Amino acid sequence: MHGDSLRSLLKLLESKDKSNFRIDNQLADNELNALIELGKLMHHTFPLRINPKHCLPSGYTYLGQFIDHDLIFSMNGCPVGHDACQPPIGFESKLNLSAVYGDIRNRATFAKLDYIDQLSGQFLDIPKGNLGLQPIPDPRNNENLLISQLHLQFIKLHNKFIDEGLTFKQARDESIAIYCSIVLHDFLKKILYKSVWEVYFGTNNYLNKSDIFYKPFSQHPIPPEFSKAAFRFGHSMIKKEYNINNTPGGKNLIKLKQMLGKHLLSNTLTNHYVVDWELFFGGSDRYHKQPLNRAKAISPAFNLEVDEIGDNHLPATNQPDILNLIAVRNLLRGKVEKLADFNTLAKKTLKFIDERIHLINAPNPDQSSLGDIKNKIDFFINNENWLKPKLKSTSHNTSPAFCDLDSKHQEIITKSPPLWYGILCESHYFKGPNKFRLRTPGLGPVGSIIIAETFSHLLDLQQTLTARNNIKTMVDLLKFLKGA
């Protein structure tokens, strides 16, 4: 869930000719200041308090980041020391595990993928260029402990198929098919609003898929609405500490900053740092003393800074502290990309869905998945308070945080709400006390549709691959790798 760096933004801010960014007039200056103040406010608020059972397991936070690396390449995500980082050979914006496989042109017929062990025969770590092994194709997958250990699971999967006698191509195709199955039946099913998943991927949606692809959005395989806004929801799910494993002497609790440490990411792991994924995805009841790691609720309140997620590639600026705030960066990226605001996109989507409802020949269309989506979006955008989430401010414990903005900035944000901010507010709102309260840990309808639009196309590109073994979830995969 990364994006491009702010180099383009900073060039615009520092340029004498700022007409491209439209800050050569007072209105645009006010818009820029409003986004910065909103980002600062989002950073200095407490997350929404919600029943942990209604929050996703933390593993899906990092599975989303792993998927993002498979689809979107940016210099921004390269670890420190990889300033000349380039897309791995063979990289495409497809669900093809290119970050794992890289250049496959000269692979031996029955080759395994490299991994690191400690003369134990056990998979402990990804190769990092030491011990005579080739480093992984995409260095971004070594930017934190959880991503690198998740990468390792797909190395294990490939090698398991090689041990069963499959060729390299067969093992790769099988691994990609399982990966796509997990994306569809596990990740997307948990992230997307239920009715949206049914419309795009279910069997009872009363809709011809060819009628809906990219109609309200971009024709690009990875539209900017996805890469610069919707798929950045995972930033709000990141926690600052996790239980890593339950082994004797293991790192039961590790802070996010420790997971990003250069020593940890450049040297072979010891058993104490090997991630027990059942603590992140579930699948076992044996951790009664160490509960499942739950992600934070998707909401417009979080306080992450860029140096805490392994990204230290920003050029010098007059306001470095402000640009280090993830919320500020994401809001400004949306402005640079000239994304449609949330209201505009939601209304366009609502009109499109309404047209589809009138075209289908199904009983009680308003009770269908499309009808449910229409009702939710219509209710949401016509509620004047949806952009004013009542979050506890760190400075005013009982103050609605949005009201901490001055009236001028409130008016700007309300009139043209940034897409990314609107998606987070939508998810937050439907978890709150309203008549359409959704007891779901995922996104609201508009954010879900943008993501579903993109993945519908991506999954169709891999439709010739069929996974065996009925592996549809990360829990299924982990059990398969253990031989259960």
C-alpha positions as CSV (number, residue, x, y, z in Angstrom):
1,M,0.0,0.0,0.0
2,H,2.6,2.4,-1.1
3,G,2.7,5.1,-3.7
4,D,5.2,7.3,-5.6
5,S,7.5,9.6,-3.6
6,L,6.8,13.3,-3.1
7,R,9.5,14.4,-5.5
8,S,6.9,15.6,-8.0
9,L,5.0,17.5,-5.3
10,L,8.1,19.1,-3.9
11,K,9.3,20.3,-7.4
12,L,5.9,21.9,-7.8
13,L,6.1,23.6,-4.4
14,E,9.6,24.8,-4.9
15,S,9.1,25.9,-8.6
16,K,8.5,29.6,-9.4
17,D,5.9,28.5,-12.0
18,K,3.3,26.8,-9.9
19,S,0.5,27.0,-12.4
20,N,0.3,23.2,-12.8
21,F,-0.5,22.9,-9.1
22,R,-2.9,25.9,-9.2
23,I,-1.3,27.5,-6.2
24,D,-0.7,30.8,-8.0
25,N,-4.0,32.1,-6.6
26,Q,-5.4,32.5,-3.1
27,L,-8.0,29.7,-3.4
28,A,-5.4,27.1,-4.3
29,D,-3.1,28.3,-1.4
30,N,-6.1,27.8,0.9
31,E,-6.7,24.3,-0.5
32,L,-3.1,23.4,0.1
33,N,-3.2,24.7,3.7
34,A,-6.5,23.0,4.3
35,L,-5.0,19.6,3.3
36,I,-1.9,20.1,5.4
37,E,-4.0,21.1,8.5
38,L,-6.4,18.1,7.9
39,G,-3.4,15.8,7.7
40,K,-2.0,17.1,10.9
41,L,-5.3,16.8,12.6
42,M,-5.7,13.1,11.4
43,H,-2.2,12.5,12.8
44,H,-3.0,13.9,16.2
45,T,-6.2,12.0,16.9
46,F,-6.8,8.7,18.7
47,P,-8.1,5.7,16.6
48,L,-11.8,4.8,16.8
49,R,-12.5,2.5,19.7
50,I,-14.2,-0.6,18.4
51,N,-14.7,-4.1,19.6
52,P,-11.5,-6.0,18.6
53,K,-13.7,-8.8,17.2
54,H,-14.8,-6.3,14.5
55,C,-11.2,-5.5,13.5
56,L,-9.3,-7.6,10.9
57,P,-6.5,-9.8,12.0
58,S,-3.2,-7.9,11.5
59,G,-1.9,-10.3,8.9
60,Y,-4.2,-8.7,6.3
61,T,-2.5,-5.4,6.9
62,Y,0.7,-6.8,5.6
63,L,-0.8,-9.2,3.0
64,G,-2.3,-6.0,1.5
65,Q,1.2,-4.4,1.4
66,F,2.6,-7.6,-0.1
67,I,-0.1,-7.5,-2.9
68,D,0.6,-3.8,-3.4
69,H,4.3,-4.6,-4.1
70,D,3.1,-7.1,-6.7
71,L,1.1,-4.5,-8.5
72,I,2.7,-1.1,-8.1
73,F,6.4,-0.2,-8.2
74,S,7.7,3.0,-6.7
75,M,11.1,4.2,-5.6
76,N,9.4,5.3,-2.4
77,G,9.2,1.8,-1.0
78,C,12.8,0.8,-1.6
79,P,14.8,0.2,1.6
80,V,17.5,2.7,2.7
81,G,20.6,2.0,0.7
82,H,18.8,1.1,-2.5
83,D,18.6,4.5,-4.1
84,A,19.0,3.1,-7.5
85,C,16.2,0.6,-6.9
86,Q,14.5,-0.4,-10.2
87,P,11.6,-2.6,-11.0
88,P,12.7,-6.3,-11.1
89,I,13.0,-7.8,-14.5
90,G,9.7,-9.3,-15.4
91,F,7.8,-6.9,-13.2
92,E,4.2,-6.3,-14.5
93,S,1.1,-4.8,-12.8
94,K,-0.4,-8.3,-12.5
95,L,-1.1,-10.7,-9.7
96,N,1.9,-12.9,-10.7
97,L,4.2,-12.9,-7.7
98,S,6.8,-10.9,-9.7
99,A,8.3,-9.7,-6.4
100,V,9.0,-13.4,-5.6
101,Y,10.0,-14.7,-9.0
102,G,11.6,-11.8,-10.8
103,D,13.4,-12.8,-14.0
104,I,12.5,-16.4,-14.8
105,R,14.1,-16.6,-18.2
106,N,17.2,-18.6,-17.1
107,R,15.6,-20.7,-14.3
108,A,16.6,-24.4,-14.3
109,T,13.8,-26.8,-15.0
110,F,13.4,-28.1,-11.4
111,A,14.9,-25.1,-9.6
112,K,14.0,-24.2,-6.1
113,L,13.9,-20.6,-4.8
114,D,16.6,-19.7,-2.4
115,Y,16.0,-19.4,1.4
116,I,18.1,-19.2,4.5
117,D,18.2,-21.9,7.2
118,Q,20.6,-22.6,10.1
119,L,21.7,-26.1,9.1
120,S,18.3,-27.2,10.4
121,G,16.5,-27.8,7.1
122,Q,13.9,-25.3,8.3
123,F,13.0,-22.1,6.4
124,L,13.9,-19.2,8.6
125,D,14.5,-16.2,6.4
126,I,14.6,-14.8,2.8
127,P,18.0,-14.6,1.1
128,K,19.6,-11.1,1.4
129,G,22.7,-11.5,-0.7
130,N,24.7,-13.2,2.1
131,L,25.7,-16.9,2.4
132,G,26.2,-17.0,-1.3
133,L,22.5,-16.7,-2.1
134,Q,20.9,-14.3,-4.5
135,P,18.8,-11.6,-2.8
136,I,15.0,-11.5,-3.5
137,P,14.1,-9.7,-6.8
138,D,12.3,-6.8,-5.1
139,P,14.1,-5.3,-2.1
140,R,10.8,-3.7,-0.9
141,N,9.8,-7.1,0.4
142,N,12.6,-6.8,2.9
143,E,11.5,-3.4,4.3
144,N,10.0,-4.9,7.4
145,L,10.0,-8.2,9.3
146,L,6.4,-9.1,8.6
147,I,6.7,-8.5,4.8
148,S,9.9,-10.5,4.5
149,Q,8.5,-13.4,6.5
150,L,5.3,-13.3,4.4
151,H,7.4,-13.4,1.2
152,L,9.1,-16.5,2.7
153,Q,5.8,-18.3,2.8
154,F,5.5,-18.2,-1.0
155,I,9.1,-19.3,-1.4
156,K,8.1,-22.3,0.8
157,L,5.0,-22.9,-1.3
158,H,7.0,-23.0,-4.6
159,N,9.7,-25.3,-3.2
160,K,7.0,-27.7,-1.8
161,F,5.7,-28.1,-5.3
162,I,9.3,-28.7,-6.6
163,D,9.7,-31.5,-4.0
164,E,6.5,-33.0,-5.3
165,G,8.1,-33.3,-8.7
166,L,6.6,-30.3,-10.5
167,T,8.8,-28.4,-13.0
168,F,9.7,-24.8,-12.2
169,K,6.9,-23.5,-14.5
170,Q,4.3,-25.8,-13.1
171,A,5.3,-24.9,-9.5
172,R,5.2,-21.2,-10.4
173,D,1.8,-21.4,-12.1
174,E,0.4,-23.4,-9.2
175,S,1.8,-20.9,-6.6
176,I,0.3,-18.0,-8.6
177,A,-3.1,-19.7,-8.9
178,I,-3.2,-20.3,-5.1
179,Y,-2.1,-16.7,-4.5
180,C,-4.9,-15.4,-6.7
181,S,-7.4,-17.6,-4.9
182,I,-6.3,-16.2,-1.6
183,V,-6.6,-12.6,-2.9
184,L,-10.1,-13.3,-4.1
185,H,-11.6,-15.6,-1.4
186,D,-9.7,-14.3,1.6
187,F,-8.2,-10.8,1.3
188,L,-11.0,-9.2,-0.8
189,K,-13.8,-11.0,0.9
190,K,-12.6,-9.5,4.3
191,I,-11.7,-6.1,3.0
192,L,-14.7,-5.3,0.7
193,Y,-18.2,-4.5,1.7
194,K,-20.2,-7.7,1.4
195,S,-22.6,-6.6,-1.3
196,V,-19.7,-5.2,-3.4
197,W,-17.9,-8.5,-3.2
198,E,-21.1,-10.3,-4.3
199,V,-21.7,-7.9,-7.3
200,Y,-18.1,-8.4,-8.6
201,F,-17.2,-11.9,-7.5
202,G,-20.3,-13.7,-6.3
203,T,-22.7,-15.9,-8.2
204,N,-26.0,-14.2,-7.5
205,N,-25.4,-10.6,-8.6
206,Y,-27.8,-10.2,-11.5
207,L,-25.1,-8.3,-13.3
208,N,-23.1,-8.9,-16.5
209,K,-19.5,-8.2,-15.4
210,S,-18.7,-6.7,-18.8
211,D,-21.2,-3.9,-18.0
212,I,-19.4,-2.6,-15.0
213,F,-15.6,-2.7,-15.6
214,Y,-14.1,0.7,-15.2
215,K,-17.2,2.6,-16.4
216,P,-16.9,5.2,-13.6
217,F,-13.2,5.1,-13.3
218,S,-10.0,4.9,-15.3
219,Q,-9.2,2.5,-18.2
220,H,-5.6,2.0,-16.9
221,P,-5.1,-1.4,-15.3
222,I,-4.0,0.3,-12.0
223,P,-6.1,3.5,-11.9
224,P,-4.9,6.3,-9.7
225,E,-8.1,6.2,-7.7
226,F,-6.9,2.8,-6.6
227,S,-3.1,3.4,-6.2
228,K,-3.2,6.9,-4.8
229,A,-6.4,6.6,-2.6
230,A,-8.4,3.5,-2.1
231,F,-5.6,1.0,-1.6
232,R,-4.0,3.2,1.0
233,F,-6.6,2.2,3.6
234,G,-4.1,-0.2,5.2
235,H,-2.1,2.7,6.6
236,S,-4.8,3.2,9.2
237,M,-4.6,-0.5,10.2
238,I,-0.9,-0.5,11.2
239,K,-0.2,-1.0,14.9
240,K,3.0,0.0,16.7
241,E,3.7,-3.4,18.3
242,Y,2.9,-7.0,17.7
243,N,3.2,-10.4,19.3
244,I,5.6,-12.2,16.9
245,N,5.7,-15.7,18.3
246,N,5.2,-17.8,21.3
247,T,8.5,-19.8,21.4
248,P,10.6,-20.0,24.5
249,G,12.8,-16.9,24.6
250,G,11.0,-15.6,21.5
251,K,10.0,-12.0,20.8
252,N,6.5,-12.1,22.2
253,L,6.1,-8.4,21.8
254,I,8.0,-6.3,19.3
255,K,7.6,-2.7,18.4
256,L,7.0,-1.6,14.8
257,K,10.2,0.4,14.8
258,Q,12.2,-2.7,15.8
259,M,10.7,-4.6,12.9
260,L,12.3,-2.0,10.6
261,G,15.7,-2.1,12.1
262,K,18.7,-2.3,9.7
263,H,20.3,-5.1,11.8
264,L,17.2,-7.2,11.8
265,L,16.7,-6.8,8.0
266,S,20.3,-7.3,6.9
267,N,21.3,-10.3,8.9
268,T,19.9,-13.8,9.1
269,L,17.1,-14.1,11.6
270,T,17.3,-16.3,14.7
271,N,14.4,-18.5,15.8
272,H,13.4,-15.8,18.2
273,Y,12.3,-13.5,15.4
274,V,10.6,-16.0,13.1
275,V,7.0,-15.0,12.7
276,D,4.3,-17.4,13.8
277,W,1.6,-16.5,11.3
278,E,-1.2,-18.1,13.3
279,L,-0.9,-15.1,15.6
280,F,-1.7,-12.9,12.6
281,F,-4.2,-14.9,10.6
282,G,-5.7,-17.3,13.1
283,G,-6.4,-20.9,12.4
284,S,-5.6,-22.3,15.9
285,D,-7.0,-22.1,19.4
286,R,-3.8,-22.9,21.1
287,Y,-2.9,-19.3,21.8
288,H,-5.2,-18.6,24.7
289,K,-2.3,-16.8,26.5
290,Q,-1.3,-14.8,23.4
291,P,-4.4,-13.5,21.6
292,L,-4.6,-13.0,17.9
293,N,-3.0,-9.7,16.7
294,R,-5.8,-7.5,15.6
295,A,-5.3,-4.5,13.2
296,K,-6.7,-1.1,14.1
297,A,-10.0,-0.2,12.7
298,I,-10.0,1.5,9.2
299,S,-10.6,5.2,10.1
300,P,-9.3,8.7,9.4
301,A,-7.3,8.7,12.6
302,F,-3.8,7.3,12.9
303,N,-0.4,8.7,13.8
304,L,2.2,7.1,11.6
305,E,5.3,8.9,10.3
306,V,7.3,8.1,7.3
307,D,10.5,7.1,9.2
308,E,8.5,4.5,11.0
309,I,7.7,2.5,7.9
310,G,11.2,2.3,6.4
311,D,10.8,5.1,3.9
312,N,13.6,7.7,4.2
313,H,13.8,8.9,0.6
314,L,12.2,12.3,0.7
315,P,14.3,15.3,-0.6
316,A,15.0,18.3,1.6
317,T,12.0,20.6,2.2
318,N,11.3,23.6,4.3
319,Q,8.7,21.6,6.3
320,P,10.2,18.2,6.7
321,D,8.3,17.3,9.9
322,I,4.9,18.0,8.1
323,L,5.9,16.0,5.0
324,N,6.9,13.1,7.3
325,L,3.3,12.6,8.4
326,I,1.7,9.8,6.4
327,A,-1.7,11.6,6.4
328,V,-0.3,14.8,5.0
329,R,1.6,12.9,2.3
330,N,-1.4,10.9,1.2
331,L,-3.7,14.0,1.0
332,L,-1.1,15.9,-1.0
333,R,-0.5,13.0,-3.4
334,G,-4.2,12.9,-4.2
335,K,-4.0,16.6,-5.0
336,V,-1.0,16.2,-7.3
337,E,-2.7,13.4,-9.1
338,K,-5.8,15.6,-9.6
339,L,-8.1,12.8,-8.3
340,A,-11.8,13.4,-8.3
341,D,-13.1,14.3,-4.8
342,F,-15.0,11.7,-2.9
343,N,-18.5,13.3,-3.4
344,T,-18.0,13.6,-7.2
345,L,-16.9,10.0,-7.5
346,A,-19.6,8.7,-5.1
347,K,-22.4,10.5,-7.0
348,K,-21.1,9.2,-10.4
349,T,-20.9,5.7,-9.0
350,L,-24.5,6.0,-7.5
351,K,-25.8,7.1,-10.9
352,F,-24.1,4.2,-12.7
353,I,-25.5,1.7,-10.2
354,D,-29.0,3.1,-10.5
355,E,-28.7,2.7,-14.3
356,R,-27.7,-0.9,-13.9
357,I,-30.6,-1.6,-11.5
358,H,-33.1,-0.4,-14.0
359,L,-31.5,-2.6,-16.7
360,I,-31.5,-5.9,-14.8
361,N,-34.5,-8.3,-15.0
362,A,-34.4,-9.6,-11.4
363,P,-37.2,-9.8,-8.8
364,N,-37.1,-7.0,-6.1
365,P,-33.9,-5.3,-7.5
366,D,-33.8,-2.9,-4.5
367,Q,-33.2,-6.0,-2.3
368,S,-30.3,-7.2,-4.5
369,S,-26.7,-6.5,-3.8
370,L,-26.8,-3.6,-6.2
371,G,-29.9,-2.2,-4.4
372,D,-28.1,-2.5,-1.1
373,I,-25.1,-0.6,-2.4
374,K,-27.3,2.1,-3.8
375,N,-29.1,2.6,-0.5
376,K,-25.9,2.8,1.5
377,I,-24.1,5.3,-0.8
378,D,-27.2,7.4,-1.0
379,F,-27.6,7.5,2.7
380,F,-24.0,8.3,3.3
381,I,-23.4,11.2,0.9
382,N,-26.7,12.9,2.0
383,N,-25.7,12.9,5.7
384,E,-24.1,16.3,6.4
385,N,-22.0,14.9,9.3
386,W,-20.2,12.1,7.5
387,L,-17.1,14.2,6.9
388,K,-16.9,15.3,10.5
389,P,-15.9,12.1,12.4
390,K,-16.1,12.5,16.1
391,L,-12.6,11.3,17.2
392,K,-10.9,12.0,20.4
393,S,-8.3,14.7,19.9
394,T,-5.0,14.3,21.8
395,S,-5.3,17.9,23.0
396,H,-9.0,17.9,23.7
397,N,-10.2,14.5,24.9
398,T,-13.9,15.2,24.3
399,S,-13.7,17.5,21.3
400,P,-14.8,16.3,17.8
401,A,-11.5,16.4,16.0
402,F,-12.8,17.8,12.7
403,C,-14.2,20.8,14.4
404,D,-10.7,21.7,15.5
405,L,-10.1,22.9,11.9
406,D,-10.9,26.6,11.4
407,S,-14.1,27.4,9.5
408,K,-12.3,28.3,6.3
409,H,-10.6,24.9,6.1
410,Q,-13.7,23.0,7.1
411,E,-15.6,24.6,4.2
412,I,-12.9,23.6,1.7
413,I,-12.7,20.0,2.9
414,T,-16.5,19.7,3.1
415,K,-17.0,21.1,-0.4
416,S,-14.4,19.0,-2.1
417,P,-13.4,16.1,0.3
418,P,-10.2,14.3,-0.7
419,L,-10.9,10.8,-2.1
420,W,-8.6,9.0,0.4
421,Y,-10.0,10.9,3.3
422,G,-13.6,10.2,2.2
423,I,-12.9,6.5,1.9
424,L,-11.6,6.3,5.5
425,C,-14.5,8.4,6.8
426,E,-16.9,6.1,4.9
427,S,-15.5,3.1,6.6
428,H,-15.5,4.8,10.0
429,Y,-19.0,6.1,9.6
430,F,-20.6,2.7,8.9
431,K,-19.1,1.4,12.1
432,G,-20.7,4.1,14.1
433,P,-24.1,4.6,15.7
434,N,-26.4,5.1,12.7
435,K,-29.3,3.2,11.2
436,F,-27.0,1.6,8.6
437,R,-24.3,0.5,11.0
438,L,-22.3,-2.3,9.5
439,R,-20.7,-4.8,11.8
440,T,-17.9,-5.3,9.4
441,P,-14.1,-4.7,9.7
442,G,-13.7,-3.7,6.1
443,L,-14.4,-0.7,3.8
444,G,-17.6,1.1,2.9
445,P,-19.3,0.7,-0.5
446,V,-17.4,3.5,-2.5
447,G,-14.0,2.5,-1.4
448,S,-14.9,-1.2,-2.0
449,I,-16.1,-0.5,-5.5
450,I,-12.8,1.2,-6.5
451,I,-10.8,-1.8,-5.2
452,A,-13.2,-4.4,-6.7
453,E,-13.1,-2.6,-10.1
454,T,-9.3,-3.0,-10.2
455,F,-9.1,-6.5,-8.9
456,S,-11.8,-7.8,-11.2
457,H,-9.6,-6.9,-14.2
458,L,-6.5,-8.2,-12.5
459,L,-8.0,-11.6,-11.6
460,D,-9.4,-12.0,-15.2
461,L,-5.8,-11.7,-16.5
462,Q,-5.1,-14.9,-14.5
463,Q,-8.3,-16.8,-15.2
464,T,-6.5,-19.6,-17.1
465,L,-4.8,-20.6,-13.8
466,T,-6.7,-23.0,-11.6
467,A,-5.5,-23.7,-8.1
468,R,-5.6,-27.2,-6.8
469,N,-5.7,-28.3,-3.1
470,N,-8.7,-26.0,-2.5
471,I,-6.5,-23.4,-0.9
472,K,-8.5,-20.3,-0.6
473,T,-7.3,-18.5,2.6
474,M,-4.0,-17.8,4.3
475,V,-5.0,-20.2,7.0
476,D,-5.4,-22.9,4.4
477,L,-2.0,-22.0,3.0
478,L,-0.3,-22.1,6.3
479,K,-1.8,-25.5,7.1
480,F,-0.8,-26.8,3.7
481,L,2.8,-25.7,4.2
482,K,2.9,-27.5,7.6
483,G,1.5,-30.6,6.0
484,A,-1.7,-30.5,8.0
